Amino acid sequence: MNIAFADLVESAHEKAFNARFPVKGTFHKLKRGEKEYWYHVMRDSTVTSGRRTSYAGLVGDPDVDALVERHGHEHARHRLQKETASMLRRSGLPAPDPMEGKLTQAFQRAGLFQAGAILVGSVAYQAYGGILGAKLSGDLHRTQDIDLAQDREIALHVGHTGQKLEDFQDILKSVDASFARKLNPSYPNAGPTRYENASKYKVDLLTAHENSDRDRRAPVAIPIMPGAALQPLDLMEFLIRNPIRSALLYEDGVAVVVPDPVRYALHKVTIGQMQGPSGEAGKDSKDRMQAAELVRAIEHAGRTSELAEAWSELWRDKAKRRRFVLRGVLALPDDAIDIIARTAIRYGEEPFRDGEPPAVTLRNLIR
């Protein structure tokens, strides 16, 4: 299952990349600051300069470098992409419902994921089973919303080219004409961070806090997304750091970018406690179940070193939020707590100690 899913992810992303960057163009490297970036350049009489330049990714990112190297070449496996997706669905991996599938497909075709968008929230959860080689519960990802987080650094590099994404509401309306903007009453002059259709299906645009944000609750406008804004949220910087490529099993596979499953699990553990009792009914229970399933799958996949590294970052860098981390972990089933504790002890990470029950350690720290 892992090999078939990895092949599907590669095929889906290559197909999306080639569709986004026509073969008649060429790729060039451009240095900004200390890093180099790939930009796609092609003739286009509809723009003033006569050339259209589009951001393609970071030079040195092995996934992006490989896509540039293979650009324009078709592989025989593309013909098998639909069959692979079908086989994976039959094997028991969860698939998106029609609304989730159509929306993520529209986001992919509009170039959102190439421009730094990351699919977060419960819809992203279904993208982890194939990566970890586990049959995660399909029921745990069913929601009536989709959350997209935007990496503002990537948006800045995209913006340097003058490139702008299609109006976000138009992208949504291509799927369902009833999608409409929902303005934040606390910030009526800011662009919308939420869109909702006639069936109350919600799409939220999110981002991480930055030191330059004067008001940490205020929606953030970015030039590449005219008419829309991003809602900064706590702990989002931890969640979206170093995202990964995956695919949703809709039609022949939709190429998406999602948080690393280790970060997703630890984020779920913590954020439910930070939101407190005002959160959506039943959501905290579902978040705990998702986190526990992922922690078990991460251990099964032999990725405990990554779990230890992310745990250390969360524990070390988020000292002000430790009480939420402690309470979140304590709310997990005993076996998931034990996995986190064994992993931390194995790699010498705090606060667990060999020989002391992890729940005792956490309760003592809360006191």
C-alpha positions in Angstrom: 0.0 0.0 0.0 2.8 2.4 0.9 4.5 2.0 -2.5 1.3 2.3 -4.5 0.3 5.4 -2.5 3.8 7.0 -2.9 3.6 6.4 -6.7 0.2 8.0 -6.8 1.4 11.1 -4.9 4.4 11.4 -7.3 2.1 11.1 -10.4 -0.5 13.4 -9.1 2.0 16.1 -8.2 3.8 15.8 -11.5 0.6 16.0 -13.4 -0.4 19.2 -11.5 3.1 20.7 -12.0 3.1 20.2 -15.7 -0.5 21.5 -16.0 0.5 24.6 -14.0 3.8 25.3 -16.0 3.4 24.9 -19.8 6.1 23.0 -21.7 6.7 26.0 -23.9 8.2 27.9 -21.0 11.6 27.5 -19.3 12.8 27.4 -15.7 15.3 29.8 -14.3 17.0 30.2 -10.9 16.8 33.5 -9.0 18.5 34.3 -5.8 16.6 36.3 -3.1 18.5 36.8 0.2 20.4 33.6 1.0 18.2 31.2 -1.0 17.6 30.4 -4.7 14.2 29.9 -6.2 12.9 28.3 -9.4 10.8 30.6 -11.6 9.0 29.6 -14.8 9.2 32.1 -17.6 7.2 32.0 -20.9 6.1 34.4 -23.6 2.7 35.9 -23.0 1.4 38.8 -25.2 -1.4 39.5 -22.7 1.1 41.0 -20.1 2.9 44.3 -20.5 6.4 42.8 -20.4 5.6 40.2 -23.0 6.8 37.5 -20.5 4.9 35.8 -17.7 7.0 34.8 -14.7 5.6 32.3 -12.1 7.1 31.1 -8.8 7.8 27.3 -8.9 9.6 26.5 -5.7 12.9 26.4 -3.7 16.1 25.3 -5.4 17.4 22.4 -3.4 14.0 21.0 -2.5 14.4 17.5 -3.9 10.7 17.2 -4.9 10.7 20.6 -6.8 14.1 19.9 -8.4 12.9 16.5 -9.7 9.7 18.1 -11.1 11.8 20.7 -12.9 14.1 18.0 -14.3 11.3 15.9 -15.6 9.1 18.8 -16.7 7.2 18.1 -19.9 8.0 14.4 -19.9 5.1 11.9 -19.7 5.6 8.6 -17.9 3.8 5.4 -18.5 2.6 5.4 -14.8 0.4 8.4 -15.5 -1.8 6.1 -17.5 -2.1 3.9 -14.4 -2.8 6.8 -12.0 -6.6 6.3 -12.1 -6.3 2.6 -11.6 -3.9 3.1 -8.7 -6.3 5.5 -7.0 -9.2 3.1 -7.5 -7.1 0.2 -6.0 -6.2 2.3 -3.0 -9.8 3.2 -2.3 -10.8 -0.5 -2.5 -8.0 -1.3 -0.1 -9.8 0.7 2.6 -8.0 4.0 2.5 -10.5 6.9 3.1 -11.6 9.0 0.1 -13.0 12.5 0.2 -16.7 13.2 -0.2 -17.7 15.0 -3.5 -17.5 18.5 -2.0 -14.1 17.9 -0.5 -12.8 16.3 -3.7 -14.1 19.1 -6.0 -12.9 21.9 -3.8 -9.3 20.4 -3.3 -9.2 19.7 -7.1 -10.2 23.4 -7.8 -7.5 24.6 -5.3 -4.9 22.4 -7.1 -5.9 23.6 -10.6 -5.8 27.2 -9.4 -2.2 26.8 -8.3 -2.8 27.4 -4.6 -0.6 24.6 -3.3 2.3 25.7 -5.5 1.8 29.2 -4.1 2.2 28.0 -0.5 -1.2 26.8 0.6 -1.4 23.9 2.9 -4.5 21.8 3.5 -5.0 21.6 7.3 -7.9 20.5 9.5 -9.7 17.2 9.4 -9.8 16.9 5.6 -6.0 16.6 5.6 -6.3 13.7 8.0 -7.3 11.3 5.2 -4.1 12.0 3.4 -2.0 10.3 6.1 -3.0 6.6 5.9 -1.2 5.9 2.6 1.9 7.7 3.8 2.1 5.8 7.1 0.9 2.5 5.8 -2.1 2.5 8.1 -5.9 2.3 7.6 -7.0 5.3 9.6 -10.6 5.7 10.4 -12.5 7.4 7.6 -15.2 8.6 10.0 -12.7 10.8 11.8 -12.2 13.2 8.9 -15.8 13.9 8.1 -16.5 17.6 8.6 -18.5 20.4 7.1 -15.5 22.6 6.4 -12.1 22.9 4.8 -9.2 24.8 6.2 -6.4 26.2 4.1 -3.3 27.7 5.7 -1.1 30.0 3.7 2.7 30.2 4.2 3.3 33.9 4.0 7.0 33.6 3.1 6.2 31.6 0.0 3.4 34.1 -0.8 6.0 36.8 -0.7 8.2 35.1 -3.3 5.2 34.5 -5.5 4.3 38.2 -5.2 7.8 39.2 -6.4 6.9 38.1 -9.8 3.7 40.1 -9.9 1.8 36.9 -10.0 -1.7 36.8 -8.4 -4.0 33.9 -7.8 -7.5 33.8 -9.2 -10.1 35.5 -7.0 -10.7 33.0 -4.2 -14.5 33.4 -4.3 -14.4 32.6 -8.1 -12.5 29.4 -7.3 -15.2 28.4 -4.9 -18.0 29.4 -7.2 -16.6 27.1 -9.9 -17.6 24.3 -7.5 -20.7 25.7 -6.0 -22.2 29.1 -7.1 -23.7 29.6 -3.7 -20.4 30.2 -1.9 -20.3 33.7 -0.4 -18.0 35.9 1.7 -18.5 36.0 5.4 -16.9 39.1 6.9 -15.5 39.2 10.4 -17.8 41.6 12.4 -14.9 42.6 14.6 -12.9 43.7 11.5 -15.5 44.8 9.0 -12.9 46.6 6.8 -10.7 43.5 6.4 -11.2 41.0 3.6 -13.1 37.8 4.3 -11.3 34.8 5.9 -14.3 32.6 5.7 -16.6 31.6 2.8 -19.8 29.6 3.2 -22.3 28.0 0.8 -26.1 27.6 1.0 -25.6 24.2 2.8 -23.4 25.9 5.5 -20.3 24.3 4.2 -17.4 26.5 5.3 -13.9 27.3 3.8 -11.5 29.1 6.1 -8.3 30.8 5.1 -5.6 30.7 7.9 -2.0 31.6 8.5 0.6 31.7 11.3 1.4 34.7 13.5 4.4 36.7 12.6 6.3 39.2 14.8 5.3 42.0 12.5 1.6 41.5 13.3 0.5 44.5 15.4 -2.9 42.9 16.1 -2.6 39.1 16.5 -6.3 38.6 15.9 -6.6 40.9 12.8 -7.1 39.3 9.4 -4.0 39.6 7.2 -4.2 40.7 3.5 -1.6 39.4 1.1 -1.1 40.7 -2.5 -1.4 37.4 -4.3 -4.9 36.8 -3.0 -6.9 39.9 -3.9 -10.2 40.3 -2.1 -9.4 37.7 0.6 -7.6 37.7 3.9 -6.0 35.2 6.2 -6.9 34.6 9.9 -3.8 34.2 12.1 -4.1 31.4 14.6 -2.1 30.3 17.6 0.3 27.3 17.1 -0.2 27.5 13.3 3.5 28.1 12.8 4.3 24.8 14.5 1.7 22.9 12.4 2.7 24.2 8.9 6.4 24.1 9.3 8.0 21.6 6.8 4.7 20.4 5.1 4.7 17.3 2.9 3.2 16.3 -0.4 0.3 13.8 -0.4 -2.8 13.0 -2.4 -6.6 12.7 -1.8 -8.2 9.7 -3.4 -10.7 11.7 -5.5 -11.0 10.6 -9.1 -7.5 9.8 -10.3 -5.9 11.5 -7.3 -5.7 15.2 -6.2 -2.2 16.5 -5.4 -2.2 18.3 -2.1 0.2 19.7 0.5 -0.5 18.8 4.1 1.2 19.2 7.5 3.7 16.6 8.5 1.6 13.9 10.3 3.8 14.1 13.5 3.1 17.9 13.7 -0.6 17.3 12.9 -0.9 14.8 15.8 0.9 17.0 18.4 -1.0 20.1 17.2 -4.3 18.3 17.7 -3.2 17.3 21.2 -2.5 20.9 22.2 -4.9 23.1 20.3 -8.1 21.4 21.7 -6.9 22.5 25.2 -6.1 26.0 24.1 -9.6 26.5 22.6 -11.2 25.4 25.8 -14.9 24.6 26.3 -16.1 27.1 23.7 -15.0 24.8 20.9 -17.4 22.9 18.6 -19.3 20.2 20.4 -17.7 16.8 19.9 -14.6 18.3 18.1 -12.3 17.8 21.1 -13.1 14.1 21.3 -12.6 13.7 17.5 -9.3 15.6 17.7 -8.0 13.3 20.5 -9.0 10.2 18.5 -7.2 11.5 15.4 -4.1 12.3 17.4 -4.1 8.9 19.1 -4.6 7.0 15.8 -1.7 9.0 14.2 0.6 8.4 17.2 0.1 4.7 16.9 0.6 4.8 13.1 3.7 6.9 13.5 5.2 4.3 15.8 4.2 1.5 13.5 5.8 3.3 10.6 9.1 3.6 12.5 9.0 7.4 12.6 9.5 7.9 16.3 12.7 9.9 15.8 10.6 12.5 14.0 8.0 12.3 16.8 10.8 13.0 19.3 12.1 16.0 17.4 8.7 17.6 17.0 7.8 16.9 20.6 11.1 18.6 21.7 10.3 21.6 19.6 6.8 21.9 21.0 8.0 21.4 24.6 11.1 23.7 24.3 9.8 26.5 22.1 6.2 26.7 23.5 7.0 27.1 27.2 4.1 29.4 27.7 1.7 26.8 26.4 3.1 23.8 28.3 0.0 23.5 30.5 -2.1 23.0 27.3 0.4 20.4 26.0 0.3 18.6 29.4 -3.4 18.5 29.6 -3.7 17.5 25.9 -1.4 14.5 26.3 -3.1 13.4 29.5 -6.4 13.4 27.6 -5.1 10.8 25.2 -5.6 7.0 25.7 -2.9 5.4 27.8 -1.2 3.6 24.9 -0.7 6.8 23.0 0.7 8.5 26.1 3.1 5.6 26.5 4.3 5.9 22.9 5.0 9.6 23.3 6.8 9.0 26.6 8.9 6.1 25.4 9.9 8.1 22.3 10.9 11.1 24.4 12.9 8.9 26.8 14.6 7.0 24.0 15.9 10.3 22.5 16.6 12.1 25.7 13.8 14.6 25.5 12.0 16.1 28.5 10.0 15.9 30.7 9.5 12.1 31.0 11.8 10.0 33.1 12.6 6.3 32.8 10.9 4.3 35.5 8.2 6.8 36.3 4.7 6.3 34.8 4.2 9.1 32.2 0.8 10.1 33.5 2.3 10.7 37.0 5.1 12.9 35.5 2.5 15.0 33.6 0.2 15.4 36.6 3.1 16.4 38.9 4.1 19.1 36.3 0.5 20.4 36.1 0.5 20.9 39.9 
